Amino acid sequence: MGEPGERPFRMLIAGVGGQGTLTLAQIAMEVARRAGYFALQSEIHGMSQRGGAVHACLTIAPFPISTPVIMEGTGDLLVALEPLEALRYVPLLRRDAPMLVARDPVKTVAEYPPEAQLFSALAAIPGCEIVETESATRTFRFTQAAGMVLLGRTVTRLPFVRSLWEEVLTERLATKGKDTVHKNLRAFAHGVGAGADHPSPP
């Protein structure tokens, strides 16, 4: 993301219902606001019930903004909790924009493509990073662990300190109990660590 005075940063988070897609967008928006930025999130698109496609657009800037909508070829980052959903939104990204894509497919359509074909297509996209999430879901024993891992990876792509992400995440999940907060923070930390060898883009 650029320094103050530059153009807005446009982020897209995509997944299917039940993965916590909109929760991740709301956490990222609150982090940006607490860091002193302006941030807007789009309304829900698609079907938000379990299994239906859903995505959120988030625009962040150091100056007031009027819309979170991401036009074709303008997106700066895609965070995809489901690999087929990642392909759906590639046209919205600028050339070589980074993509963080969960490795674990959620096959909600009858004509879901073969995994080899799917990941071959993703690997051919410049800037695409496939994030191992299936093992994290097993390790941390909750279905939304993949989203927390990807959120941790997002820390390497945005100029907000890790402690601020953890603060917002803790407050967001506080009503679910200390155990849930702890599990989510562990999965988040796992995602941050997974990016140690991947420097942030300029």
Backbone as a printed PyTorch tensor [residue, N CA C, xyz], in Angstrom:
tensor([[[  0.8340,  -1.1890,   0.0000],
         [  0.0000,   0.0000,   0.0000],
         [  0.8690,   1.2380,   0.0000]],

        [[  0.4720,   2.2630,  -0.7370],
         [  1.2720,   3.4610,  -0.8470],
         [  1.2370,   4.3170,   0.4020]],

        [[  2.1050,   5.3140,   0.4560],
         [  2.1500,   6.2470,   1.5570],
         [  1.0280,   7.2730,   1.3980]],

        [[  0.7030,   8.0320,   2.4690],
         [ -0.3450,   9.0590,   2.3810],
         [ -0.1110,   9.9980,   1.2120]],

        [[ -1.2090,  10.3130,   0.5230],
         [ -1.1270,  11.1830,  -0.6340],
         [ -1.2170,  10.4370,  -1.9450]],

        [[ -1.0390,   9.1430,  -1.9120],
         [ -1.1410,   8.3330,  -3.1110],
         [ -2.5730,   7.8400,  -3.2930]],

        [[ -2.7950,   7.0450,  -4.3360],
         [ -4.1470,   6.5840,  -4.6480],
         [ -4.6440,   5.5930,  -3.6000]],

        [[ -5.9620,   5.3680,  -3.5410],
         [ -6.5200,   4.3990,  -2.5930],
         [ -5.9940,   2.9920,  -2.8520]],

        [[ -6.0000,   2.1850,  -1.8030],
         [ -5.6440,   0.7700,  -1.8840],
         [ -6.9370,  -0.0200,  -1.8950]],

        [[ -7.0850,  -0.8880,  -2.8870],
         [ -8.3410,  -1.6160,  -3.0730],
         [ -8.1220,  -3.1130,  -2.8450]],

        [[ -8.8390,  -3.6560,  -1.9010],
         [ -8.6640,  -5.0410,  -1.4540],
         [ -9.9720,  -5.7930,  -1.6330]],

        [[ -9.8740,  -7.0140,  -2.1230],
         [-11.0360,  -7.8680,  -2.3380],
         [-10.8790,  -9.1390,  -1.5090]],

        [[-11.9070,  -9.4900,  -0.7610],
         [-11.9060, -10.7270,   0.0170],
         [-13.0440, -11.5910,  -0.4930]],

        [[-12.7310, -12.8230,  -0.9100],
         [-13.7230, -13.6930,  -1.5420],
         [-13.7250, -15.0690,  -0.8900]],

        [[-14.8980, -15.6790,  -0.8760],
         [-15.0150, -17.0250,  -0.3340],
         [-16.4230, -17.5460,  -0.5680]],

        [[-16.8310, -18.4830,   0.2800],
         [-18.2020, -18.9860,   0.2390],
         [-18.8070, -18.8230,   1.6230]],

        [[-20.1310, -18.8590,   1.6800],
         [-20.8100, -18.6790,   2.9470],
         [-20.3480, -19.6680,   4.0060]],

        [[-20.1480, -19.1670,   5.2230],
         [-19.7100, -20.0160,   6.3230],
         [-18.2240, -19.9440,   6.6000]],

        [[-17.4600, -19.2910,   5.7200],
         [-16.0100, -19.2040,   5.9070],
         [-15.5730, -17.9540,   6.6740]],

        [[-16.4780, -17.0390,   6.9090],
         [-16.1170, -15.8300,   7.6310],
         [-15.5690, -14.7240,   6.7500]],

        [[-15.9100, -14.7410,   5.4730],
         [-15.3940, -13.7600,   4.5210],
         [-15.6780, -12.3270,   4.9580]],

        [[-16.9190, -12.0520,   5.3280],
         [-17.3020, -10.6900,   5.6890],
         [-16.6990, -10.2710,   7.0210]],

        [[-16.5090, -11.2190,   7.9150],
         [-15.8500, -10.9100,   9.1890],
         [-14.4270, -10.4400,   8.9500]],

        [[-13.7080, -11.0990,   8.0460],
         [-12.3380, -10.6830,   7.7380],
         [-12.3160,  -9.2710,   7.1760]],

        [[-13.2690,  -8.9580,   6.3030],
         [-13.3280,  -7.6230,   5.7200],
         [-13.5880,  -6.5750,   6.7960]],

        [[-14.4770,  -6.8800,   7.7320],
         [-14.7930,  -5.9270,   8.7890],
         [-13.6160,  -5.7180,   9.7300]],

        [[-12.8630,  -6.7870,   9.9890],
         [-11.6700,  -6.6570,  10.8220],
         [-10.6330,  -5.7710,  10.1290]],

        [[-10.4000,  -6.0270,   8.8480],
         [ -9.4280,  -5.2340,   8.0950],
         [ -9.8500,  -3.7610,   8.0390]],

        [[-11.1410,  -3.5060,   7.8730],
         [-11.6220,  -2.1310,   7.8180],
         [-11.4070,  -1.4260,   9.1500]],

        [[-11.6840,  -2.1000,  10.2540],
         [-11.4980,  -1.4940,  11.5630],
         [-10.0170,  -1.2470,  11.8610]],

        [[ -9.1560,  -2.1550,  11.4500],
         [ -7.7120,  -1.9470,  11.6240],
         [ -7.2700,  -0.6850,  10.8900]],

        [[ -7.7250,  -0.5380,   9.6570],
         [ -7.3580,   0.6370,   8.8670],
         [ -7.8310,   1.9180,   9.5390]],

        [[ -9.0390,   1.9200,  10.0440],
         [ -9.5830,   3.1080,  10.6940],
         [ -8.7920,   3.4700,  11.9470]],

        [[ -8.4520,   2.4660,  12.7420],
         [ -7.6990,   2.7450,  13.9700],
         [ -6.2750,   3.2090,  13.6670]],

        [[ -5.7930,   2.8560,  12.4920],
         [ -4.4650,   3.2980,  12.0780],
         [ -4.4960,   4.7100,  11.4840]],

        [[ -5.6810,   5.3220,  11.4280],
         [ -5.7960,   6.6860,  10.9520],
         [ -6.1760,   6.8390,   9.4950]],

        [[ -6.5910,   5.7590,   8.8590],
         [ -6.9820,   5.8010,   7.4550],
         [ -8.5080,   5.8630,   7.3220]],

        [[ -8.9590,   6.2930,   6.1760],
         [-10.3650,   6.1910,   5.8130],
         [-10.5770,   4.8240,   5.1570]],

        [[-11.7060,   4.1870,   5.4340],
         [-11.9670,   2.8640,   4.8580],
         [-13.4540,   2.6830,   4.6340]],

        [[-13.7900,   2.0900,   3.4980],
         [-15.1760,   1.7580,   3.1730],
         [-15.2310,   0.3200,   2.6940]],

        [[-16.2910,  -0.3770,   3.1000],
         [-16.5150,  -1.7560,   2.6700],
         [-17.8020,  -1.8210,   1.8710]],

        [[-17.8020,  -2.6410,   0.8370],
         [-18.9850,  -2.7880,   0.0010],
         [-20.0760,  -3.5710,   0.7120]],

        [[-21.2760,  -3.5210,   0.1470],
         [-22.3590,  -4.3810,   0.5960],
         [-22.0540,  -5.8110,   0.1650]],

        [[-22.8040,  -6.7570,   0.7160],
         [-22.6280,  -8.1690,   0.3830],
         [-23.0200,  -8.4090,  -1.0650]],

        [[-22.2010,  -9.1850,  -1.7790],
         [-22.5550,  -9.6040,  -3.1380],
         [-22.6810, -11.1210,  -3.1540]],

        [[-23.6280, -11.6350,  -3.8830],
         [-23.7870, -13.0850,  -3.9680],
         [-24.6160, -13.6120,  -2.8080]],

        [[-24.5260, -14.9090,  -2.5890],
         [-25.3260, -15.5860,  -1.5800],
         [-24.4870, -15.8240,  -0.3420]],

        [[-24.9170, -15.2880,   0.7930],
         [-24.1000, -15.3560,   1.9950],
         [-24.3830, -16.5900,   2.8560]],

        [[-25.4200, -17.3640,   2.5300],
         [-25.6620, -18.5470,   3.3240],
         [-24.5670, -19.5870,   3.0530]],

        [[-24.5030, -20.5890,   3.9150],
         [-23.4290, -21.5640,   3.8180],
         [-23.3570, -22.1770,   2.4140]],

        [[-22.1760, -22.0680,   1.8060],
         [-21.9490, -22.6550,   0.4960],
         [-22.1130, -21.7030,  -0.6660]],

        [[-22.8050, -20.5910,  -0.4870],
         [-22.9910, -19.6400,  -1.5740],
         [-21.8100, -18.6960,  -1.7110]],

        [[-21.5330, -18.2670,  -2.9300],
         [-20.4200, -17.3490,  -3.1720],
         [-20.6770, -16.0050,  -2.5080]],

        [[-19.6470, -15.4280,  -1.9010],
         [-19.7610, -14.1320,  -1.2420],
         [-18.4170, -13.4140,  -1.3300]],

        [[-18.4630, -12.0920,  -1.5020],
         [-17.2130, -11.3400,  -1.4700],
         [-17.4610,  -9.9390,  -0.9350]],

        [[-16.3920,  -9.3030,  -0.5100],
         [-16.4550,  -7.9380,  -0.0170],
         [-15.3270,  -7.1320,  -0.6430]],

        [[-15.6440,  -5.9070,  -1.0180],
         [-14.6310,  -4.9680,  -1.5180],
         [-14.3110,  -3.9840,  -0.4050]],

        [[-13.0390,  -3.6790,  -0.2350],
         [-12.5890,  -2.7650,   0.8110],
         [-11.6210,  -1.7650,   0.2040]],

        [[-11.9230,  -0.4780,   0.3480],
         [-11.0480,   0.5720,  -0.1450],
         [-10.4990,   1.3630,   1.0390]],

        [[ -9.1760,   1.5540,   1.0530],
         [ -8.4780,   2.2160,   2.1550],
         [ -7.6610,   3.3670,   1.5820]],

        [[ -7.7090,   4.5190,   2.2450],
         [ -6.9500,   5.6720,   1.7600],
         [ -6.6680,   6.6290,   2.9140]],

        [[ -5.6230,   7.4630,   2.7830],
         [ -5.3250,   8.4590,   3.8190],
         [ -6.1620,   9.7210,   3.6720]],

        [[ -7.1220,   9.7030,   2.7690],
         [ -8.0040,  10.8450,   2.5330],
         [ -9.4300,  10.3150,   2.3600]],

        [[-10.4510,  11.1580,   2.5010],
         [-11.8400,  10.6830,   2.3720],
         [-12.0930,  10.0200,   1.0170]],

        [[-12.8770,   8.9620,   1.0320],
         [-13.2100,   8.2210,  -0.1860],
         [-14.7230,   8.1020,  -0.2850]],

        [[-15.2200,   7.9310,  -1.4960],
         [-16.6640,   7.9480,  -1.6980],
         [-17.2640,   6.5830,  -2.0100]],

        [[-16.4400,   5.6400,  -2.4110],
         [-16.9820,   4.3290,  -2.7760],
         [-15.9510,   3.2200,  -2.5440]],

        [[-16.4100,   2.0370,  -2.1320],
         [-15.5060,   0.8990,  -1.9950],
         [-15.4630,   0.0320,  -3.2480]],

        [[-16.2370,   0.3700,  -4.2520],
         [-16.3800,  -0.4780,  -5.4390],
         [-15.0440,  -0.6150,  -6.1760]],

        [[-14.7250,  -1.8310,  -6.5690],
         [-13.4900,  -2.1100,  -7.3100],
         [-13.8570,  -2.3530,  -8.7690]],

        [[-13.3790,  -1.4880,  -9.6310],
         [-13.6340,  -1.6260, -11.0580],
         [-12.6160,  -2.6030, -11.6650]],

        [[-12.9030,  -3.1160, -12.8290],
         [-12.0220,  -4.0710, -13.4970],
         [-10.6140,  -3.4940, -13.6610]],

        [[ -9.6130,  -4.2980, -13.2530],
         [ -8.2190,  -3.9130, -13.4230],
         [ -7.6840,  -2.9280, -12.4140]],

        [[ -8.4010,  -2.6980, -11.2930],
         [ -7.9500,  -1.7020, -10.3120],
         [ -7.6320,  -2.2840,  -8.9410]],

        [[ -7.9530,  -3.5500,  -8.6850],
         [ -7.7340,  -4.1450,  -7.3760],
         [ -6.2580,  -4.3330,  -7.0620]],

        [[ -5.8830,  -4.0920,  -5.8040],
         [ -4.4810,  -4.1780,  -5.3850],
         [ -4.1460,  -5.4570,  -4.6280]],

        [[ -5.1520,  -6.1540,  -4.1190],
         [ -4.9130,  -7.3850,  -3.3540],
         [ -6.1770,  -8.2170,  -3.3450]],

        [[ -6.0140,  -9.5110,  -3.5900],
         [ -7.1200, -10.4610,  -3.4710],
         [ -6.7860, -11.4660,  -2.3830]],

        [[ -7.6820, -11.6100,  -1.4190],
         [ -7.5790, -12.6360,  -0.3820],
         [ -8.7350, -13.5910,  -0.6170]],

        [[ -8.4330, -14.8200,  -1.0010],
         [ -9.4760, -15.7730,  -1.3750],
         [ -9.4490, -16.9830,  -0.4490]],

        [[-10.5510, -17.2160,   0.2310],
         [-10.6590, -18.3550,   1.1300],
         [-10.9820, -19.6380,   0.3890]],

        [[-11.2430, -19.5300,  -0.9060],
         [-11.5960, -20.6950,  -1.7230],
         [-10.9600, -20.4990,  -3.0950]],

        [[-10.2340, -21.4940,  -3.6070],
         [ -9.4530, -21.2870,  -4.8370],
         [-10.2670, -21.0130,  -6.1000]],

        [[-11.4200, -21.6470,  -6.2680],
         [-12.2240, -21.3660,  -7.4540],
         [-12.7640, -19.9380,  -7.4020]],

        [[-13.1100, -19.4740,  -6.2010],
         [-13.5720, -18.0970,  -6.0420],
         [-12.4550, -17.1120,  -6.3880]],

        [[-11.2150, -17.4910,  -6.1480],
         [-10.0850, -16.6250,  -6.5210],
         [-10.0830, -16.3650,  -8.0150]],

        [[-10.2800, -17.3990,  -8.8030],
         [-10.2850, -17.2430, -10.2580],
         [-11.4310, -16.3420, -10.7250]],

        [[-12.5300, -16.3990, -10.0270],
         [-13.7000, -15.6070, -10.4100],
         [-13.3870, -14.1040, -10.4290]],

        [[-12.5050, -13.6660,  -9.5210],
         [-12.3000, -12.2300,  -9.3520],
         [-10.9740, -11.7040,  -9.9030]],

        [[-10.2140, -12.5510, -10.5630],
         [ -8.9470, -12.1080, -11.1500],
         [ -9.1200, -10.9030, -12.0760]],

        [[-10.1820, -10.8270, -12.8870],
         [-10.3210,  -9.6660, -13.7780],
         [-10.4000,  -8.3200, -13.0570]],

        [[-10.7470,  -8.3270, -11.7700],
         [-10.8330,  -7.0680, -11.0410],
         [ -9.4710,  -6.5520, -10.5860]],

        [[ -8.4330,  -7.3850, -10.6810],
         [ -7.1200,  -7.0070, -10.1740],
         [ -6.2920,  -6.2730, -11.2190]],

        [[ -5.4220,  -5.3960, -10.7380],
         [ -4.4320,  -4.7910, -11.6190],
         [ -3.3900,  -5.8440, -11.9740]],

        [[ -2.6140,  -5.5690, -12.9900],
         [ -1.6020,  -6.5130, -13.4460],
         [ -0.5830,  -6.7990, -12.3400]],

        [[ -0.3180,  -8.0690, -12.0840],
         [  0.6620,  -8.5290, -11.1010],
         [  0.2720,  -8.2100,  -9.6580]],

        [[ -0.9760,  -7.8810,  -9.3950],
         [ -1.4140,  -7.6480,  -8.0150],
         [ -1.2890,  -8.9400,  -7.2160]],

        [[ -0.8650,  -8.8720,  -5.9590],
         [ -0.7270, -10.0880,  -5.1560],
         [ -2.0690, -10.7510,  -4.8550]],

        [[ -2.0370, -12.0690,  -4.8060],
         [ -3.1950, -12.8720,  -4.4530],
         [ -2.7970, -13.8450,  -3.3610]],

        [[ -3.5690, -13.9180,  -2.2930],
         [ -3.3760, -14.8930,  -1.2280],
         [ -4.5550, -15.8540,  -1.3020]],

        [[ -4.2840, -17.1060,  -1.6500],
         [ -5.3590, -18.0510,  -1.9580],
         [ -5.2450, -19.3000,  -1.0880]],

        [[ -6.3220, -19.6570,  -0.4100],
         [ -6.3580, -20.8600,   0.4180],
         [ -6.2050, -22.1050,  -0.4500]],

        [[ -5.4600, -23.0530,   0.0360],
         [ -5.1920, -24.2880,  -0.7090],
         [ -6.3580, -25.2720,  -0.6630]],

        [[ -7.2590, -25.1010,   0.2910],
         [ -8.3100, -26.0890,   0.5440],
         [ -9.5880, -25.7530,  -0.2310]],

        [[ -9.9650, -26.5290,  -1.2590],
         [-11.1890, -26.2450,  -2.0280],
         [-12.4470, -26.5410,  -1.2160]],

        [[-13.4900, -25.7720,  -1.4840],
         [-14.8230, -26.0520,  -0.9460],
         [-15.7170, -26.2720,  -2.1550]],

        [[-16.0230, -27.5110,  -2.4430],
         [-16.6920, -27.8690,  -3.6930],
         [-18.2030, -27.7570,  -3.5540]],

        [[-18.7010, -26.5640,  -3.8510],
         [-20.1200, -26.2840,  -3.6760],
         [-20.9040, -26.3480,  -4.9880]],

        [[-20.2110, -26.5830,  -6.1070],
         [-20.9010, -26.6750,  -7.3980],
         [-20.6270, -28.0410,  -8.0200]],

        [[-21.5910, -28.5510,  -8.7580],
         [-21.4730, -29.8940,  -9.3370],
         [-20.3500, -29.9690, -10.3610]],

        [[-20.1090, -28.8720, -11.0840],
         [-19.1050, -28.8800, -12.1460],
         [-17.7580, -28.3350, -11.6570]],

        [[-17.4500, -28.5690, -10.3910],
         [-16.1820, -28.0660,  -9.8470],
         [-15.0250, -28.6610, -10.6460]],

        [[-14.0650, -27.8290, -11.0930],
         [-12.9840, -28.3360, -11.9490],
         [-12.0290, -29.2550, -11.1910]],

        [[-11.3200, -30.1330, -11.9050],
         [-10.3000, -30.9700, -11.2700],
         [ -9.2730, -30.0940, -10.5580]],

        [[ -8.8220, -30.5170,  -9.3760],
         [ -7.9100, -29.6880,  -8.5930],
         [ -6.6110, -29.3970,  -9.3380]],

        [[ -6.0920, -30.3710, -10.0690],
         [ -4.8540, -30.1480, -10.8100],
         [ -5.0200, -29.0110, -11.8150]],

        [[ -6.1350, -28.9980, -12.4890],
         [ -6.4240, -27.9470, -13.4680],
         [ -6.5940, -26.5970, -12.7750]],

        [[ -7.2960, -26.6010, -11.6570],
         [ -7.5640, -25.3700, -10.9200],
         [ -6.2660, -24.7290, -10.4340]],

        [[ -5.4140, -25.5200,  -9.7960],
         [ -4.2020, -24.9470,  -9.2210],
         [ -3.1450, -24.6460, -10.2850]],

        [[ -3.2220, -25.3310, -11.4030],
         [ -2.3500, -24.9900, -12.5180],
         [ -2.7020, -23.5970, -13.0540]],

        [[ -4.0010, -23.3210, -13.1390],
         [ -4.4520, -22.0120, -13.6110],
         [ -4.0420, -20.9160, -12.6370]],

        [[ -4.1480, -21.1790, -11.3450],
         [ -3.7580, -20.1880, -10.3510],
         [ -2.2420, -19.9520, -10.3550]],

        [[ -1.4840, -21.0350, -10.5000],
         [ -0.0210, -20.9150, -10.4960],
         [  0.4850, -20.0830, -11.6710]],

        [[ -0.2880, -20.0180, -12.7310],
         [  0.1180, -19.2670, -13.9190],
         [ -0.1380, -17.7680, -13.7800]],

        [[ -0.7820, -17.3580, -12.6960],
         [ -1.1090, -15.9420, -12.4980],
         [  0.0130, -15.2730, -11.7130]],

        [[  0.6670, -14.2640, -12.2640],
         [  1.7370, -13.5630, -11.5400],
         [  1.2200, -12.9870, -10.2200]],

        [[  1.9940, -13.1580,  -9.1710],
         [  1.6170, -12.5980,  -7.8750],
         [  0.7540, -13.4930,  -7.0250]],

        [[  0.4040, -14.6940,  -7.5370],
         [ -0.4710, -15.5840,  -6.7840],
         [  0.3340, -16.4320,  -5.7960]],

        [[ -0.0610, -16.3990,  -4.5490],
         [  0.5530, -17.2290,  -3.5110],
         [ -0.4910, -18.1840,  -2.9550]],

        [[ -0.2740, -19.4740,  -3.1160],
         [ -1.1670, -20.4860,  -2.5610],
         [ -0.7590, -20.7210,  -1.1090]],

        [[ -1.6870, -20.5210,  -0.1970],
         [ -1.4080, -20.6320,   1.2360],
         [ -1.9620, -21.9550,   1.7470]],

        [[ -1.1230, -22.7510,   2.3890],
         [ -1.5400, -24.0320,   2.9400],
         [ -2.4530, -23.7860,   4.1350]],

        [[ -3.7150, -24.1090,   3.9840],
         [ -4.6950, -23.8570,   5.0460],
         [ -5.3450, -25.1200,   5.5970]],

        [[ -5.3340, -26.1950,   4.8240],
         [ -6.0080, -27.4170,   5.2670],
         [ -5.3750, -27.9630,   6.5400]],

        [[ -4.0500, -27.9840,   6.6050],
         [ -3.3750, -28.4940,   7.7990],
         [ -3.6450, -27.5930,   9.0010]],

        [[ -3.7590, -26.2770,   8.7590],
         [ -4.0560, -25.3540,   9.8510],
         [ -5.4460, -25.6100,  10.4260]],

        [[ -6.3970, -25.8970,   9.5570],
         [ -7.7530, -26.1980,  10.0220],
         [ -7.7450, -27.4310,  10.9160]],

        [[ -6.9650, -28.4290,  10.5360],
         [ -6.8530, -29.6320,  11.3700],
         [ -6.1320, -29.3230,  12.6770]],

        [[ -5.0670, -28.5460,  12.6070],
         [ -4.2630, -28.2410,  13.7900],
         [ -5.0430, -27.4400,  14.8140]],

        [[ -5.7550, -26.4090,  14.3690],
         [ -6.4440, -25.5150,  15.2910],
         [ -7.8930, -25.9270,  15.5470]],

        [[ -8.3980, -26.8910,  14.7840],
         [ -9.6660, -27.5600,  15.0530],
         [-10.8740, -26.6270,  15.0400]],

        [[-10.9150, -25.7330,  14.0710],
         [-12.1360, -24.9820,  13.8270],
         [-12.1590, -24.5650,  12.3660]],

        [[-13.3510, -24.5160,  11.7980],
         [-13.4920, -24.3850,  10.3470],
         [-13.0370, -23.0310,   9.8150]],

        [[-13.0740, -21.9850,  10.6510],
         [-12.6720, -20.6680,  10.1810],
         [-11.1720, -20.4090,  10.3230]],

        [[-10.3990, -21.4420,  10.6990],
         [ -8.9580, -21.2680,  10.8630],
         [ -8.2930, -20.8030,   9.5750]],

        [[ -8.7780, -21.2730,   8.4340],
         [ -8.1970, -20.8690,   7.1520],
         [ -8.2690, -19.3620,   6.9670]],

        [[ -9.4000, -18.7870,   7.3480],
         [ -9.5530, -17.3450,   7.2320],
         [ -8.5890, -16.5970,   8.1200]],

        [[ -8.3720, -17.1010,   9.3210],
         [ -7.4300, -16.4410,  10.2330],
         [ -5.9930, -16.5520,   9.7260]],

        [[ -5.6570, -17.6920,   9.1330],
         [ -4.3240, -17.8500,   8.5430],
         [ -4.1260, -16.8430,   7.4120]],

        [[ -5.1170, -16.7050,   6.5570],
         [ -5.0190, -15.7440,   5.4590],
         [ -4.9690, -14.3100,   5.9900]],

        [[ -5.7030, -14.0360,   7.0610],
         [ -5.6480, -12.7020,   7.6550],
         [ -4.2360, -12.4210,   8.1650]],

        [[ -3.6100, -13.4320,   8.7530],
         [ -2.2250, -13.2750,   9.1880],
         [ -1.2840, -12.9920,   8.0290]],

        [[ -1.5150, -13.6480,   6.9030],
         [ -0.6950, -13.3860,   5.7200],
         [ -0.9100, -11.9600,   5.2070]],

        [[ -2.1210, -11.4440,   5.4080],
         [ -2.4360, -10.0950,   4.9510],
         [ -1.5880,  -9.0490,   5.6660]],

        [[ -1.1630,  -9.3500,   6.8820],
         [ -0.3200,  -8.4150,   7.6370],
         [  0.9400,  -8.0450,   6.8520]],

        [[  1.4380,  -8.9790,   6.0420],
         [  2.6560,  -8.7130,   5.2700],
         [  2.3890,  -7.8190,   4.0670]],

        [[  1.1340,  -7.5290,   3.7910],
         [  0.7690,  -6.7680,   2.5910],
         [  0.2290,  -5.3740,   2.8900]],

        [[ -0.0240,  -5.0740,   4.1530],
         [ -0.5850,  -3.7760,   4.5360],
         [  0.2830,  -3.1400,   5.6230]],

        [[  0.3460,  -1.8120,   5.6800],
         [  1.2780,  -1.1200,   6.5810],
         [  0.7250,  -0.8910,   7.9840]],

        [[  0.0570,  -1.8910,   8.5480],
         [ -0.5080,  -1.7670,   9.8810],
         [  0.1920,  -2.7630,  10.8110]],

        [[  0.5520,  -2.3210,  11.9960],
         [  1.3360,  -3.1580,  12.9030],
         [  0.5210,  -4.3750,  13.3440]],

        [[  1.2250,  -5.4470,  13.5840],
         [  0.5700,  -6.7040,  13.9600],
         [ -0.2550,  -6.5600,  15.2320]],

        [[  0.2290,  -5.8090,  16.2000],
         [ -0.4920,  -5.6750,  17.4670],
         [ -1.8730,  -5.0580,  17.2730]],

        [[ -2.0200,  -4.1850,  16.2890],
         [ -3.3140,  -3.5710,  16.0200],
         [ -4.2890,  -4.6040,  15.4610]],

        [[ -3.8130,  -5.4580,  14.5640],
         [ -4.6520,  -6.5550,  14.0610],
         [ -5.1210,  -7.4390,  15.2180]],

        [[ -4.2010,  -7.7830,  16.1020],
         [ -4.5380,  -8.6690,  17.2210],
         [ -5.5250,  -8.0050,  18.1780]],

        [[ -5.3770,  -6.7010,  18.3760],
         [ -6.2970,  -5.9510,  19.2330],
         [ -7.7130,  -5.9970,  18.6790]],

        [[ -7.8500,  -5.7110,  17.3890],
         [ -9.1770,  -5.7010,  16.7670],
         [ -9.7660,  -7.1060,  16.7400]],

        [[ -8.9530,  -8.0810,  16.3960],
         [ -9.4290,  -9.4650,  16.3450],
         [ -9.9390,  -9.9070,  17.7150]],

        [[ -9.1850,  -9.5870,  18.7690],
         [ -9.5800,  -9.9680,  20.1230],
         [-10.9110,  -9.3320,  20.5110]],

        [[-11.0700,  -8.0400,  20.2180],
         [-12.3150,  -7.3520,  20.5470],
         [-13.4890,  -7.9160,  19.7410]],

        [[-13.2300,  -8.2080,  18.4830],
         [-14.2840,  -8.7170,  17.6080],
         [-14.8330, -10.0530,  18.0950]],

        [[-13.9650, -10.9010,  18.6520],
         [-14.3480, -12.2570,  19.0410],
         [-14.5750, -12.4160,  20.5370]],

        [[-14.4980, -11.3230,  21.2890],
         [-14.5530, -11.3980,  22.7490],
         [-15.8160, -12.0740,  23.2640]],

        [[-16.9430, -11.8400,  22.6010],
         [-18.2020, -12.4150,  23.0800],
         [-18.2750, -13.9260,  22.9040]],

        [[-17.3680, -14.4820,  22.1170],
         [-17.3620, -15.9300,  21.8680],
         [-16.5450, -16.6960,  22.9070]],

        [[-15.8930, -15.9670,  23.8080],
         [-15.1400, -16.6150,  24.8730],
         [-13.6410, -16.6320,  24.6450]],

        [[-12.8980, -16.7840,  25.7440],
         [-11.4400, -16.7320,  25.6920],
         [-10.8410, -17.8480,  24.8420]],

        [[-11.4140, -19.0440,  24.8930],
         [-10.8710, -20.1580,  24.1140],
         [-10.9480, -19.8680,  22.6220]],

        [[-12.0760, -19.3190,  22.1800],
         [-12.2330, -18.9900,  20.7580],
         [-11.2540, -17.9000,  20.3510]],

        [[-11.1000, -16.8870,  21.1890],
         [-10.1320, -15.8190,  20.9020],
         [ -8.7340, -16.4030,  20.7840]],

        [[ -8.3780, -17.2720,  21.7120],
         [ -7.0350, -17.8550,  21.7200],
         [ -6.7820, -18.6780,  20.4600]],

        [[ -7.7490, -19.4960,  20.0620],
         [ -7.5940, -20.3170,  18.8510],
         [ -7.4080, -19.4440,  17.6090]],

        [[ -8.1890, -18.3910,  17.5300],
         [ -8.0900, -17.5060,  16.3750],
         [ -6.7630, -16.7600,  16.3480]],

        [[ -6.2950, -16.3250,  17.4930],
         [ -5.0070, -15.6340,  17.5450],
         [ -3.8610, -16.5720,  17.1610]],

        [[ -3.9610, -17.8340,  17.5460],
         [ -2.9300, -18.8080,  17.1750],
         [ -2.9150, -19.0330,  15.6680]],

        [[ -4.1010, -19.1700,  15.0680],
         [ -4.1720, -19.3550,  13.6240],
         [ -3.6670, -18.1070,  12.8940]],

        [[ -4.0140, -16.9410,  13.4070],
         [ -3.5410, -15.6780,  12.8440],
         [ -2.0090, -15.6170,  12.8940]],

        [[ -1.4300, -15.9480,  14.0480],
         [  0.0250, -15.9350,  14.1970],
         [  0.6940, -16.9320,  13.2530]],

        [[  0.0500, -18.0630,  13.0440],
         [  0.5590, -19.0550,  12.0990],
         [  0.6610, -18.4500,  10.7010]],

        [[ -0.3710, -17.6980,  10.3040],
         [ -0.3570, -17.0560,   8.9960],
         [  0.7280, -16.0120,   8.8700]],

        [[  0.9350, -15.2300,   9.9260],
         [  2.0080, -14.2290,   9.9070],
         [  3.3560, -14.9050,   9.7210]],

        [[  3.5900, -15.9770,  10.4710],
         [  4.8660, -16.6860,  10.3850],
         [  5.0810, -17.3630,   9.0550]],

        [[  3.9970, -17.8080,   8.4220],
         [  4.1140, -18.4760,   7.1270],
         [  4.6460, -17.5440,   6.0670]],

        [[  4.5600, -16.2410,   6.3110],
         [  5.0310, -15.2790,   5.3210],
         [  6.4150, -14.7510,   5.5800]],

        [[  7.1680, -15.3790,   6.4770],
         [  8.4850, -14.8530,   6.8360],
         [  9.4270, -14.7380,   5.6610]],

        [[  9.2770, -15.6110,   4.6930],
         [ 10.1860, -15.6110,   3.5370],
         [  9.5980, -14.8910,   2.3330]],

        [[  8.4910, -14.2120,   2.5320],
         [  7.8260, -13.5180,   1.4240],
         [  7.7420, -12.0350,   1.7380]],

        [[  8.6770, -11.2330,   1.2680],
         [  8.6510,  -9.8010,   1.5870],
         [  7.4390,  -9.1230,   0.9870]],

        [[  7.0260,  -8.0340,   1.6420],
         [  5.8890,  -7.2610,   1.1450],
         [  6.2300,  -6.6150,  -0.1810]],

        [[  5.2250,  -6.4470,  -1.0410],
         [  5.4580,  -5.7940,  -2.3140],
         [  5.6710,  -4.3040,  -2.1150]],

        [[  6.2950,  -3.5930,  -3.0360],
         [  6.4850,  -2.1540,  -2.8700],
         [  5.1590,  -1.4250,  -2.9190]]])
